[in-house]
Amino acid sequence: MANRHASLETIEDFLAQKRMAMAGIWRDPASCSAVLFKELCRRGHEVVPVNPNAEGVQGRGDASLECRTSVQPWMECG
């Protein structure tokens, strides 16, 4: 079975990206995806939340960010 662990280089490369989309983010602020989303925002990443079933999520500070329904339109304008 192949090694499923990411190398430190892969993780650092991922975190070096300042603009990313996060698909499947959950509305519950205590969920893993919401906590990760908030932490990435806190660290200065521009994270676009994507969830067709959610209107918004908590982002930077107390500001609510609108959820996109798809990654595709965001990628085309980026």
Buried (B, 14 or more C-beta within 10 A) or exposed (E): EEEEEEEEEEEEEEEEEEEEBBEEBBBEEEEEBBEEBBEBBEEEBEBBBBBEEBEBBBBEEEEEBEBBEEBEEEEEEE
